[in-house]
């Protein structure tokens, strides 16, 4: 989502994030952004204008996590990982609450960063995670029956990303290099 909160900086990086996007997928996503018509049945909404507010990068993230969870479900992996069976309800919450969408985008970017080992994709994940946490904080401050499921959905999505252990094992840092050479090794712990 290209909607930044007040005082929030957009994602910065030296190169575009690596989102494993083929030219054919790029065309489908560009069409989705222009027409608002999702190429995925799971993401059909009554108001097609909804999707036109997203950048092509964000649509790629939505497309990635949706197709990944659908493919895993269709292959019978639901019993192996809890998030596959929960993804439809999390996507539903994301379609009605921006902070949940940001948490979903962060999860997708985190997965792509793990696949590509690309620092700019890591930065994209951190950006969306920060937006999600900020929105979650505001939603908790206005807790109600109406937003309780969205708060739970965002909390679940963010908790799956909380440790960043896979990024640490790969040496990925938000601003460092993939091999970790830019990290300060002299810090006392």
N, C-alpha and C positions, 0 to 999 in steps of 0.2 A: 504494500500500500504506500503510495507516495504521499500520504498524509502524515506529516511530522507534527508532533506536539510542539507547543510554543517553546522556543529556546532549544529545540532539539536539532542536532546536526545530522545531515544525511550521511549515508555510508561513504567513507573515503577509502580509496585504494588506488594503487598504481595501475592496475589492469582490471578489466571486468572480471567478476567472479566466474569460475568455471562451473557451469550448470549442466554440462553434458547435453548440450542442445544441438541437434542436427538442423541443417537448413530447412528440412521439411517441417520439423516441429516448430521452428522459429516462425514459419509462415502460418501455421495453425494458431499459434499463440498471438501473432499480430492480428489475425482475423478475429480471434476471440476478443482481443482488446478493443478493436474498432467496432465490432457488431454487438458485443456483449453476449454472444451465443457461445456457450461452453461446448467444447468438443467432447466432454465427458458427461454421461447421463447423470452421474451422481451429483453433478454441480449445476444442474438446471435450476434456475430461479425464475420466479414469475416476472420480476423486474430486471430485464436484461441490462438496463443502465447500470445496475449494481457492479458488474464486472469491468465497466469502462473506466472506473476510477483507479484501477490497479495498473502498475507498470507491467511491461512484458516480463521483467525479471520476477516480479511477485506472482504473476500468473504461472510462470514456469515452476515456481516453488509449490504452488497449489496443485498443479498438474502432477508434479513428481510424487508428492506424498500420497495423493489420491490414487494414482496408478500403481504405486508401490504397494499400498495396503490392499487394493483390489486384486492385484496379481497374487499376493501372498495368500489372501483369502481363497481365491479360486484354485490355488495349488494345494490347499488343505493345511496351511501352516497356522491357522487360527489357534489350535491348541498349544502351539510352540511359543507364541508371544501374545501377551495380553493386548497390545495396542492394535493389532490387526482387527480384532473383533470390536474394539471400541471406536475405531476411527470414524465410522459413519455418524455416530452421535457427536463426536468431537467436531467433525466438519459442520454438522448442523448448527452447533453452538457458535462456531466461527463465522457462519454466514449471518448471524444476527448480532454479534458482539465483536467490535474491532480488536479488543485486547486479546480475545481468544484467537482471532485470525493471525495476529502478530505472533502468538505462541506457536501456532501451527506452521507459519512461515519459518520461524526459527528452527523448529524441529526438522523441517524439510531441508533448510540450508545446512544444518548440522550434519544431516545424513550425506548430502552432496559433498560437504567439506571432507567428511570421512572417506568418501569414495575417491575424491580427486586429490586430496592432500594440498588443496589450494588455499593459501593464506587469505586471499580476498574473499573467498567463499566463507571462511571462518569469520571474517569481519562482518559479513552480511548476516550470519547467524547471530553474532553478538549484538548487532544493531537491532534486529527484530526481537531478540530476547529482552533487550533493555526497554523497548517500546511496550512489550507485553507486560513486563514487571511494573512499569509505571501505570499502565491501564488497570492492571490487577489491583494495585495499591489503591487507586481511586475507586474501583468497584467495591473493594472491601470496606472502604470508608463510607460507602452508600449502600451497604449490604441490605438486601431485601429478598423476599421470596422470588421476585421476578428475575434477579440476577444471580441467584444462588447456584444454579446449574452451570452458568457461564464461569463463575468463579471457580467451581470445582473443575470444569474442563480445562481452563487455563492453568490451574495448579497442577493438574495431572500432566499436561503437555510440558510444562516447565520443569516438573520434577524429573521427567525422563531425560532432561538435558542438564540437570543440576551439577553433576560431578565433572563433566567434560573429560572423563577418564580416557575415553578413546582419543580425544584430541591430545591429551597430555602424552599418551603412549606414542603418538605419531610425531610429537614435538611441535604440534601446531599451537600457535599462540595468536591472540588477536592482532598484534602488531609486529610480531617477530617473524622470522623466516621458518621455513618448513623444517630445516635441520636444527633449529633452535639457536643458531649462531648469534643472533641479535639479543638473546636474553642475557640479563645481568647475572653472571655466575658468582659474583662476590657478595650477594645478599645473605646475611645471617638468618637462619630460620630458628 
